[in-house]
Amino acid sequence: MKTNFDCVTCIVRQTLDALRQVTSDEAVIERILRSTLSTAAGIDYSMSPAEIGTILHRKIREETGNQDPYLEIKNKANKAARGLLPFLRRMVEDSPNPFATAVKYAIAGNVFDFALFTQKDKDVFRKSLGEVHTKELDPFKLYDLRSKIFAAKSILLIGDNAGEVVFDRLLLEQFPSTKIYYAVKSKPAINDVLRADAIFAGIDQYAEIISNGNDAAGTVLAQCSPEFMDVFCNVDLVIAKGQGNYETLNNCDREIFFLTQIKCNTVAHDLQGAIGDWVVAQSVPRLN
């Protein structure tokens, strides 16, 4: 997915938000912001928004010396989400369609996206959870996803954010006994899930946790490790969480199911939806 001109203001705001996570020194913020704006001026619009954001966030970490600006926020998100796990599991088990409810909670957890929403509060969190009962998903896509999950002998679930990873566990609990991989970043990338976050969420009880080998937002296949690519190319089914993964993987040469909330006009246009929609989207491999 290519970057739209409208993405630029969002990327710049993300940069400023990230800087404010690192320091309150206005002089430092101004110096680094000017430097990142200079870098942004030369961006290649054929890249995805996630790839451009990656370049700027790497520059912030380099300039500030803080390799994980969102660490405290990630830890709080993980604890808040895990504290709700027993209640949410009961909600899934008691629902008329546990699989569909688990998918909805996995998408509800996508609210933990600090690249877009930096003022996290209990009201935002509760609103997203409450919408599980009102949001509609495409029943045909949901049926197709379930069918392919139960037919697959191996599945790769590509994680998105810390906090959200706990909700992914609810979905994994619905999977049949098969070989499951759960992909995380190898280094901090905004608030994306790392191995420690996945273990904290208990993902290791249901899946083999693997690293994709880099710190890019989304999943930039050209930057991923050979080990990750071997899994990605050879599993029967790939499921990817969140907008960043959609931006970077929606045009690749294999079928992928995407589970995400739509959070900007660019992705809304691409998915033919609206901001606020929850979607199960399915990419179609290009024919050779």
N, C-alpha and C positions, 0 to 999 in steps of 0.2 A: 504494500500500500504506500503510495507516494505522499509526500508532505504537501498539504494545502497551505496557501498563504495565511489562512485563518489560524493555522497551527502555531505561527510564529509568536503571537502574543501569549499563547498558553505556555510555550516553551520558555519564554523570557520570564513569565510569572513563576514557573517552576524553579527557575534559577534563583530568583530572589527569595522564594520561600525556603529553598535549601540553604542558602547563605544565612538566613535568619535562624535556622536550626543550629548553625555552627557558632555564630557570634552575634553579639549585640553592638559591636564596635562599628559605628556608621562609616568611619574612614576605611576600615577593612572591607566592609560590604561594598562601598563605592568603588574601591580599587579593583576588587575581583569582578564586580558586576560590569565595569567598563571593559575588562579583559575578556569576559565571556561574551559580551555584546559584540566585541570585535570579531571573535571567533564565529558567532552566529551570523555575522554579515556575509560570511563566505560559505554558508551551508549549501549543500547539494540537494535541491528539492526533489530529486529522484529517489532519495533515501526516505525511509519511513520516519514518522515523527518520533518513534521510540529510539531509532538509531541516532537521530540528531540530539535528542535529550541525553542519550548516553554520553556523547562527546562532551556536552556541557557539564554534566555531573562529574565526569572524570576530571575535568579541568578544575572544578570546585574542590574536589578531594585533594588534588595535587597542590593547588594554591593555598589551601588552609591547613594541610597536613592532617586533616581529620578524615580517616578512611571509612568511617561509618557514622555520618551525621544524624541518621535516623535511629540509632541504636536504642535510645531510651524510649522513643515512641513505639518502636517495634516490640520491645519487651512488654510495655503496657498493653498493647493490642493483643499480644499472645495471651497474657494473663486474663484479660477481660473476656476474650473468646472462650478460653478453656474453662473458665468458671461457669459458663453457660452450657457446657457440653452435655451434662446429664439431663438438664431440662429439655434441650433441643433434641436429644436422642429419643426421649419419651414422645415428643411431638411427632417425630418421624414414625416411630413404631405404632403410634395410635392413629395415624392418618389413614384415610381410605386407600391411598396410593403411596406407600413409603418411598418407592424409588423417585417418583415425581417430586415429592416433598424434599427429599435429600438433595435433588438437583437444584431446587429452588433455594434451599439454605446455602448450597455451595455458591450460587450466584449472589445471594444476599450478602455473603461475606466479602464480596468484591467491593463493598463500601469502604474497606480498609485500603484506600488508594491515596497515599499522602502526596503523590505527585500532583493530584488534582484537588484534594480536599485536605487542607492543612489544619483546620480548626475542628478537630475531632471532639465531639461531645456525646453524651449519653442519648440525647434526643435523636441525633443522626443515626446512631447505631440502632436504637429501638425502632425508628421509622423503617429502616431496611428490613429488620426482622419481622415487623408487623406486616410488611407487604408480601410476605410469603403466602398469606392467605388470600390476597387479592390479585397479584400479578398473574397474567396468563402467559403460558409458553406454547409454542407451536406444537400441537399434539402429534402431528406426523413426524416432526423432527425428534420429539421426545421418544416416540415409539421406535423410531429408527435407531436412536442412540442406545436404548435399552436392548434392542435386539442384537446389535453389534457387540455390545459389552458381553452379553451372555453367550455369544457365538465365538468370541475371541479366545485364543489360547494365551495371548500375551497382550498387555495393555500398558501404554505410557501415558501417565497424567502429568502434564507440565504445570507446576504451581505458579502462583502469581505473587501475592503479598503475604507478609507476616500478619498474624491475626486471622486472615482469610484461610490460612492453612488448616486451622482447626475445623472449619466448616467443610473443607475437602475430606477430612476424616469421616464425616457423616456420609459422604458419597461413597467413599471406599468401602464402608461397612455394608453397602448394598451390592458390592461386586461379588460375583461367584468366586469359588476357589480357583484361581488361575494365576499366572505369573504377572505381577503388577510392578511397574517401576514408577517412582515419583521423582520428577526432576526439579532440582533447585539450582540457584546460582552458586558459583564457587567463591565469589567475593561479593562484598556489599554493593548493591545497586539500588539506589533510592531505598525503599522499604521492602524490596523483594525478599522472598523467603530463602533462607539459607538452611544448611543441614541442621544446625542447632535449633532453628525454629521448628523444622519438621519433626525432629525428635521430641521437642517439648510438647508438640501437639499429638504425639503418639502415632505418627504416620508409619514409623518403622515396624509397628505391629501388623500392618496390612500390606506394606509395599517395600521393595528395595529402593532406598534413597540413592539417587545418582546425581552427580554434578554435571551441568552442561559445559563446564570448563571456562566460563568467562563471567564478566560483570556487566554485560549489556542489558539494557531494559528490553523486555520482550525476549524473543529467542532469535538471534541473528545466526542463522545456520553456518555462514561462512566463518564465524568466530568460535563455533562450538568445537569441543574436543572430539577426536576420533572415536573415543569410547561412547560418548553420547550419541554421535551420528550413527554408530552401529546399532544402538537400540532404536533410535528414531526411525531408521530406514527399514528395520526388520521386524518390529512388533506388528501384530495384526491390527491394532487400533491405537490412534493417538487422540487424546483429549487435551485441549489447552485452555487455561483459565485466563480471563482478563483481556483488557483492551490492548495492552502492549504486545501480548502474544498474537492477538488477531492482526495487529498492524504489521508484524514482522513475518507471519506465517501464512496469511490468507492466500498468497499466490504461489505457494510452493507446490512441488510435484508429488503430492500425496493427499489422500483424504484425511481431513482433520475435523473433529467436532470442537467448536468453540463455545464456551460458557462465559458470558460476561454481562455486565450492565453497560448500556450505552451512555457515555458521559460527555460527548462533544458532538458538534454538528458534522464534523468530517466523517467520523465513524458512523453516525446516524445516516448520513447520505449513502455511504458505502453499503450499509446493511439494510437500506430502505426502511429505516425505523425512525424513532424519535428519541431525544434525550430522555433518559429515565426508563426506557424499555429494558426488559430482561430478555436475553435471547439465547437460544440454542441454535447456533449457525453451523453449517456444514460446507466445507470447501470441497471443490471437485477437482481432481487431478487434471492437468492439461494433457491432451492427447498428443502423442509424438507423431 
